[in-house]
């Protein structure tokens, strides 16, 4: 099982960025994005079920949108109005439909400058 995240980079505050994650080797009941800022624990950013039910961290509600394509086994995170506090390594995650194991991508760095 592999999850490959892409799309990170350096952006100015207020700008937008889109992260993408391509998965293979399994189907996933839930897919999501997590992030880990320097010196902090990894936290959930957004999740989406195979049926399209979404959940967001309070800090990103109204700014970030998660979407997935079940046929392509991809999950994207559209991040708008980025803030410096969004700076972190972002990881995509998938919970195996049958294994119920959590699988992680390699992480992509997002840096938001003020």
Backbone torsions as a table, in degrees:
resi	resn	phi	psi	omega
1	UNK	NA	131.3	178.8
2	UNK	-134.8	142.3	171.8
3	UNK	-127.8	125.1	-176.0
4	UNK	-117.5	111.5	-178.8
5	UNK	-93.7	148.4	177.3
6	UNK	-152.1	164.8	173.0
7	UNK	109.7	-4.3	179.5
8	UNK	-70.4	172.1	178.2
9	UNK	165.2	-169.0	179.8
10	UNK	-104.8	125.2	179.2
11	UNK	-136.7	158.8	176.0
12	UNK	-83.1	153.4	176.6
13	UNK	-55.6	139.6	-179.5
14	UNK	93.3	-14.7	-179.4
15	UNK	-88.8	174.0	-176.8
16	UNK	-112.7	158.2	177.6
17	UNK	-153.3	146.9	179.6
18	UNK	-122.9	127.6	175.2
19	UNK	-102.3	144.1	177.6
20	UNK	-129.2	149.6	178.2
21	UNK	-138.5	124.2	177.0
22	UNK	-107.0	127.0	-176.8
23	UNK	-114.1	154.0	177.3
24	UNK	-151.4	157.5	175.6
25	UNK	92.7	-6.7	-179.5
26	UNK	-164.9	160.6	163.9
27	UNK	-99.9	159.5	-171.7
28	UNK	-130.6	130.3	177.4
29	UNK	-71.9	-36.6	178.4
30	UNK	-134.7	137.7	172.7
31	UNK	-125.8	153.5	-178.0
32	UNK	-164.4	176.9	175.7
33	UNK	-122.6	135.4	176.2
34	UNK	-125.6	162.2	177.6
35	UNK	-143.0	155.7	178.2
36	UNK	-137.6	114.2	176.9
37	UNK	-87.0	158.3	-179.9
38	UNK	-55.1	128.3	177.1
39	UNK	77.9	5.5	-178.1
40	UNK	-122.9	163.5	177.5
41	UNK	-78.4	156.3	175.9
42	UNK	-66.3	137.4	-179.1
43	UNK	-131.5	153.1	177.2
44	UNK	-72.2	136.6	174.9
45	UNK	-104.2	-52.0	-178.8
46	UNK	-161.1	146.2	175.8
47	UNK	-133.9	158.9	178.6
48	UNK	-147.7	132.9	178.8
49	UNK	-83.7	170.9	178.0
50	UNK	-64.5	-22.2	177.6
51	UNK	-88.1	-4.8	175.7
52	UNK	99.1	5.2	176.7
53	UNK	-74.7	129.6	-175.5
54	UNK	-113.1	157.7	175.4
55	UNK	-144.4	141.3	-176.8
56	UNK	-131.7	149.1	168.5
57	UNK	-67.5	146.3	-178.4
58	UNK	-57.4	-33.8	-175.0
59	UNK	-69.5	-15.8	-177.5
60	UNK	-117.8	-4.3	-179.4
61	UNK	-57.7	134.4	-179.8
62	UNK	86.4	-12.3	179.7
63	UNK	-115.7	-35.2	-177.5
64	UNK	-107.6	147.6	176.4
65	UNK	-134.3	125.9	177.5
66	UNK	-100.5	143.5	177.1
67	UNK	-146.9	158.3	178.4
68	UNK	-144.3	155.2	175.5
69	UNK	-120.4	104.4	-175.9
70	UNK	-64.2	-35.1	-179.0
71	UNK	-66.9	-37.1	-179.1
72	UNK	-93.3	-8.1	-178.1
73	UNK	58.1	48.3	179.2
74	UNK	-125.6	154.7	174.5
75	UNK	-138.4	132.9	-178.3
76	UNK	-118.1	156.5	174.9
77	UNK	-132.5	111.0	175.7
78	UNK	-89.3	119.6	-177.0
79	UNK	-113.8	114.1	180.0
80	UNK	-110.4	157.9	177.1
81	UNK	49.5	53.4	-176.1
82	UNK	-64.2	147.4	-180.0
83	UNK	-120.4	157.1	177.5
84	UNK	-55.5	-33.1	-179.6
85	UNK	-71.7	-5.4	173.1
86	UNK	-83.2	-5.9	179.1
87	UNK	-61.3	125.0	-177.2
88	UNK	-178.3	170.3	166.5
89	UNK	-88.8	126.6	-177.5
90	UNK	-103.2	131.3	-178.2
91	UNK	-118.2	135.6	171.3
92	UNK	-91.6	152.0	-173.1
93	UNK	-138.9	146.4	173.9
94	UNK	-141.3	136.0	175.2
95	UNK	-100.5	117.7	-176.7
96	UNK	-56.5	132.7	-177.3
97	UNK	-58.8	-43.3	-176.4
98	UNK	-101.5	-37.9	-179.4
99	UNK	-75.7	-27.6	-175.3
100	UNK	60.0	18.2	174.8
101	UNK	-86.1	153.7	174.8
102	UNK	-93.5	130.5	177.3
103	UNK	-117.4	145.1	-175.1
104	UNK	-125.9	143.6	170.5
105	UNK	-81.2	-179.6	-172.6
106	UNK	-83.4	-10.6	179.6
107	UNK	92.6	142.8	176.1
108	UNK	-135.8	134.3	-173.3
109	UNK	-85.2	129.4	173.3
110	UNK	-116.4	123.0	178.5
111	UNK	-121.4	123.7	-179.8
112	UNK	-112.7	117.8	-178.7
113	UNK	-93.2	148.0	-178.9
114	UNK	-89.4	NA	NA
